[in-house]
Amino acid sequence: MANVKRAASDTADAIKGVIDAFQQHIRELKALGRPVEFWDDWLVYELVNKLDFETRKQWELSLVTDEPPTFEQLFTTHRYSVTADIAKMYRQICMSTKNLDLQRIVWRRGPTSYLAGKSLQQTAKYSSHICEKAAAVIHKDFYMDDLLTGASSKEELLCLQRNVSEILKEGGFELRKWASSCAELFENVSNASENISHYLVDSKDIHALGLIWNTEVDYFTFSVNLNQPPTILTKRTFLSDASTLFDLLGLLALATIRSKMWFQEIWRMSVGWDDVLPDCIPAQWRQHRSELLLLSSLKITRWFGSGAGESFTELHIFADASERAYAAVMYARTVHNNGSITVVLISSKTKVAPLKTNPATLRIVHCTSCC
């Protein structure tokens, strides 16, 4: 089946050719007595990989019944957040004997992440522990083996931590390295664990999806680890160096957009990947690069105040455009029941303008941002 040719287009004949080839292989395997009736997931995976890009994309979209939660929904909307990971996750899954043949090592991209995530979901589905909220957390609040979730109160968080742990323990999954902005959770985990150091993190600074979360004061900071600047700046070394700054939420968009604009300018020059760049760009880049180190002192509040008592949160979005780039930024303005107001940056998006910018497009963006 690995030798079946990929569909060259999204025409009915091309797709039918791939399906017919797979059906022929399945008939031959059945004739040899192979247990193909248990191979459904693997066969679907292999078949989809043989489809053309557009057909595969439409098929994947047809399976989406609910949008996955964003990092903001998982981590910044809760008054108290918590993280943990599963110890040796992939080694905790025991395969049925009838499916062992599918676990042969093949040196190509495989559906490992899907099977691991599905194992967690099945554990929650068939658990004897009845807790719908804990089951929902297992279904939606895991990124591979990392748990990112939270609750609006300390009592709710402690109950959630206990229930999620008990459900996953039934499937042989052990949650460890707990970290939280709720100090009581550490006491709760410590009292239930003999080996405390195995279950709790060793530092108040937690690395979560490119950010550093200080659990003691509950804010985000950024780790700016730049290598030695390249001696000769080429298009290749510039792109490599500029990509070292990871900004999942767009909190550093003001800094990262400059790199995008310079790269567009380099592309416009039509220089080769290993050609030395003109002097004007390396000078500006080195100055900008030295300023990036200041980002390590930037602090962003994790929780933006929603969901606490009778608080009311408004979202304020601002957008702007120029001939070089477009930008939009979102803030959360929360009015608390005691009358206090907090304003927190949530996210931002940037994009370089097309090389041939239509002035009418800029006017539309300006009008939209004023609405």
C-alpha positions in Angstrom: 0.0 0.0 0.0 2.9 2.3 0.6 3.7 2.1 -3.1 0.3 3.2 -4.2 0.7 6.4 -6.2 -0.7 9.6 -4.7 -3.7 11.2 -6.5 -2.4 13.8 -8.8 -5.5 15.9 -8.7 -8.9 16.3 -7.0 -10.8 14.8 -9.9 -13.2 11.9 -9.3 -11.1 9.5 -11.6 -7.9 10.2 -9.7 -9.5 9.7 -6.3 -11.3 6.5 -7.5 -8.0 5.1 -8.7 -6.5 5.4 -5.3 -9.5 3.8 -3.6 -9.6 1.0 -6.1 -5.9 0.3 -5.5 -6.5 0.1 -1.7 -9.5 -2.2 -2.1 -7.5 -4.5 -4.3 -4.7 -4.7 -1.6 -7.3 -5.4 1.1 -8.8 -8.3 -0.9 -5.3 -9.8 -1.3 -4.6 -9.4 2.4 -7.9 -11.1 3.3 -7.0 -14.0 0.9 -3.7 -14.4 2.9 -5.7 -14.6 6.2 -4.5 -11.3 7.6 -6.8 -9.6 10.2 -7.6 -6.5 8.1 -11.0 -6.1 9.8 -9.0 -4.6 12.8 -7.0 -2.2 10.6 -9.6 0.5 10.0 -7.8 3.4 11.6 -4.5 2.5 9.9 -6.1 2.0 6.5 -7.9 5.3 6.7 -4.7 7.1 7.7 -2.8 5.5 4.7 -5.6 6.2 2.3 -6.0 9.9 3.3 -2.2 10.4 2.9 -2.6 9.3 -0.8 -5.2 11.9 -1.6 -4.3 15.2 -3.2 -3.9 18.2 -0.8 -7.3 19.9 -1.5 -9.3 16.6 -1.1 -7.4 15.7 2.1 -8.1 19.2 3.5 -11.8 19.0 2.8 -12.0 15.5 4.3 -10.3 16.8 7.5 -12.6 19.8 7.7 -15.6 17.5 7.4 -14.5 15.7 10.6 -14.2 18.8 12.7 -17.3 19.1 14.9 -15.9 21.5 17.4 -13.1 24.0 17.4 -10.3 23.0 19.7 -9.7 25.5 22.6 -7.0 28.1 22.2 -4.2 28.6 24.6 -6.0 31.7 25.9 -9.1 29.7 26.7 -7.1 27.0 28.5 -4.8 29.2 30.5 -5.7 32.9 30.8 -9.4 32.8 31.5 -9.2 30.8 34.7 -8.6 32.6 38.1 -6.4 29.6 39.1 -4.5 27.7 36.5 -2.6 24.4 36.8 -0.2 22.4 34.6 1.1 18.8 34.7 2.4 16.2 32.4 1.9 12.4 32.0 4.9 10.3 32.9 6.2 8.2 30.0 2.9 8.5 28.2 3.7 6.5 25.2 4.9 3.5 27.2 1.7 3.3 29.2 -0.4 2.1 26.3 -0.8 -1.7 25.9 -2.0 -2.8 22.5 -4.4 -5.6 21.9 -2.8 -8.7 20.5 -4.9 -8.5 17.3 -3.5 -5.0 16.7 0.2 -5.6 17.5 0.9 -6.1 13.8 0.1 -2.4 13.3 2.8 -1.4 15.7 5.7 -2.3 13.5 8.2 0.5 13.2 8.0 2.1 9.8 10.3 5.1 9.1 7.7 7.6 8.0 5.4 10.0 9.7 2.8 8.1 11.7 -0.4 8.7 13.7 1.3 8.4 17.1 0.0 11.7 18.5 -3.6 10.8 17.5 -3.4 7.3 19.1 -2.0 8.7 22.3 -4.6 11.4 22.6 -7.3 8.9 21.7 -6.1 6.6 24.5 -6.6 9.4 27.1 -10.1 10.1 25.8 -11.1 6.4 25.9 -9.8 6.3 29.5 -12.1 9.1 30.4 -15.0 7.6 28.5 -14.8 4.2 30.2 -13.8 5.3 33.7 -15.7 4.1 36.7 -15.2 7.5 38.2 -18.2 9.7 37.3 -17.2 13.3 37.0 -18.3 15.0 33.8 -16.1 18.1 34.3 -12.9 16.0 34.8 -13.7 14.0 31.7 -14.2 17.2 29.7 -10.8 18.4 30.8 -9.2 15.2 29.7 -10.9 15.6 26.3 -10.1 19.2 25.6 -7.3 20.5 27.9 -4.4 18.3 26.9 -1.7 19.2 24.5 -0.1 15.8 23.8 1.0 14.8 27.3 0.8 18.3 28.8 -2.3 19.3 30.9 -3.2 23.0 30.8 -6.4 23.9 32.7 -7.8 25.7 35.6 -10.9 26.7 37.7 -12.6 29.8 39.1 -12.0 28.9 42.7 -9.4 27.0 44.8 -12.0 24.4 46.0 -13.0 23.7 42.4 -9.4 23.4 41.3 -8.4 21.0 44.1 -11.5 18.8 43.2 -10.6 18.9 39.5 -7.0 17.9 40.2 -8.0 14.9 42.3 -10.7 13.7 39.9 -8.5 14.0 36.8 -5.7 12.1 38.5 -8.0 9.3 39.6 -9.5 8.8 36.2 -6.2 8.7 34.4 -4.7 6.4 37.0 -7.3 3.8 36.0 -5.7 3.8 32.6 -2.2 3.6 33.9 -1.4 7.3 33.3 0.4 9.1 36.1 0.2 12.9 36.3 3.4 14.5 37.7 5.2 17.8 37.8 2.2 19.7 39.0 2.5 23.5 38.9 -0.2 26.1 39.9 -0.9 29.6 40.9 -2.8 28.0 43.8 -0.5 27.3 46.7 -3.0 24.9 48.3 -2.7 22.5 45.4 0.9 21.8 46.3 -0.2 20.7 49.8 -2.9 18.6 48.3 -0.5 16.8 46.0 2.2 16.5 48.6 -0.2 14.8 51.1 -1.3 12.2 48.5 2.3 11.4 47.3 5.1 9.6 48.9 7.8 10.9 46.6 7.0 14.6 46.6 9.8 15.7 44.3 8.6 13.4 41.6 5.1 15.0 41.6 5.9 18.7 42.0 8.0 21.1 39.9 11.3 22.3 41.3 10.9 25.9 40.4 8.4 28.7 40.5 9.1 29.5 36.8 7.3 27.1 34.5 7.9 26.9 30.8 4.6 26.5 29.0 4.4 26.6 25.2 7.1 29.1 24.7 6.3 31.3 27.7 7.7 31.4 31.3 4.9 31.3 33.8 5.9 32.6 37.3 3.4 30.8 39.5 4.3 32.8 42.6 3.1 36.2 41.3 1.1 34.7 38.4 2.5 36.5 35.3 4.2 35.6 32.1 7.7 36.5 31.1 9.8 35.6 28.0 13.0 33.8 27.6 15.2 35.4 25.0 18.0 33.0 24.2 19.9 34.4 21.3 22.9 32.6 19.9 26.1 34.4 18.9 25.2 36.8 16.0 26.3 35.3 12.6 29.5 36.8 11.3 28.1 37.1 7.8 24.4 37.8 7.4 22.8 36.1 4.5 19.2 35.5 3.7 19.5 32.0 5.2 21.2 33.1 8.5 18.8 36.0 8.9 15.7 33.8 8.7 17.3 31.3 11.1 18.3 33.9 13.6 14.9 35.8 13.4 13.0 32.5 14.0 14.5 31.9 17.5 11.9 34.2 19.1 8.8 32.1 19.7 5.6 34.2 20.4 2.5 32.0 20.5 0.0 34.6 21.7 1.3 37.5 19.7 2.3 39.4 22.9 5.6 40.4 21.2 4.1 41.3 17.8 5.6 44.8 18.0 9.1 43.2 17.9 8.5 40.3 15.6 6.8 42.3 12.8 10.0 44.2 12.2 11.8 40.9 11.3 9.0 40.0 8.9 9.3 43.4 7.2 13.0 43.1 6.8 12.7 39.6 5.4 10.2 40.9 2.9 12.6 43.6 1.9 15.4 41.0 1.5 13.1 38.9 -0.7 12.4 41.9 -2.9 16.1 42.3 -3.5 16.1 38.9 -5.2 19.4 37.9 -3.4 20.3 34.2 -3.1 19.9 32.2 0.1 23.7 32.3 0.8 24.4 35.8 -0.7 25.7 38.5 1.7 23.0 41.1 2.4 23.5 44.8 1.7 25.0 46.8 4.6 21.8 48.7 5.5 19.9 45.6 6.7 22.6 43.9 8.9 23.2 47.2 10.7 19.5 47.6 11.5 19.1 44.0 12.4 22.1 44.0 14.9 20.7 47.1 16.6 17.2 45.4 16.8 18.8 42.2 18.0 20.5 43.9 20.9 17.2 45.4 21.9 15.4 42.1 22.0 17.2 41.2 25.2 15.1 43.8 27.0 12.1 41.6 26.4 13.2 39.2 29.2 12.2 42.0 31.7 8.7 42.3 30.3 5.9 41.0 32.5 2.3 40.2 31.3 -0.5 39.3 33.7 -1.7 35.8 33.1 -5.3 36.1 34.2 -7.3 38.9 32.7 -10.0 39.0 35.3 -13.0 37.2 33.8 -15.3 34.7 35.6 -14.8 36.1 39.1 -18.1 36.7 40.9 -20.1 39.4 39.3 -17.3 40.8 37.2 -18.0 42.1 33.7 -15.4 41.8 30.9 -15.3 43.8 27.7 -13.0 43.0 24.7 -11.5 46.0 23.0 -9.9 45.5 19.6 -7.8 48.0 17.7 -6.5 47.6 14.1 -4.3 49.7 11.9 -2.6 49.4 8.6 0.2 51.1 6.6 1.9 50.4 3.3 4.4 48.1 5.2 2.2 46.0 7.5 -1.2 45.4 9.1 -1.8 44.9 12.9 -4.6 44.2 15.3 -4.5 44.0 19.1 -7.0 42.8 21.7 -7.4 43.9 25.3 -9.7 42.7 28.1 -11.2 45.4 30.2 -12.8 43.9 33.4 -15.0 45.7 35.8 -15.0 43.9 39.2 -17.8 43.9 41.7 -15.8 46.2 44.0 -15.6 48.8 41.3 -12.0 48.3 40.4 -11.0 48.0 36.7 -8.2 46.0 35.1 -7.0 46.1 31.6 -4.8 43.3 30.2 -3.3 42.6 26.9 -4.7 39.3 25.4 -3.2 38.9 22.0 -2.2 40.6 18.8 -1.7 39.7 15.1 0.5 41.2 12.5 1.0 40.7 8.8 3.3 42.3 6.3 1.5 44.1 3.5 1.5 42.6 0.0 4.3 43.9 -2.2 1.7 45.5 -4.5 -0.5 47.2 -1.9 -3.8 48.7 -3.1 -4.5 52.1 -1.4 -8.2 51.3 -1.3 -7.4 48.2 0.9 -5.7 50.5 3.5 -8.7 52.8 3.6 -11.0 49.9 4.2 -8.8 48.6 7.1 -8.7 52.1 8.6 -12.5 52.4 8.4 -13.0 49.0 9.9 -10.7 49.8 12.9 -12.8 52.9 13.6 -16.2 51.0 13.6 
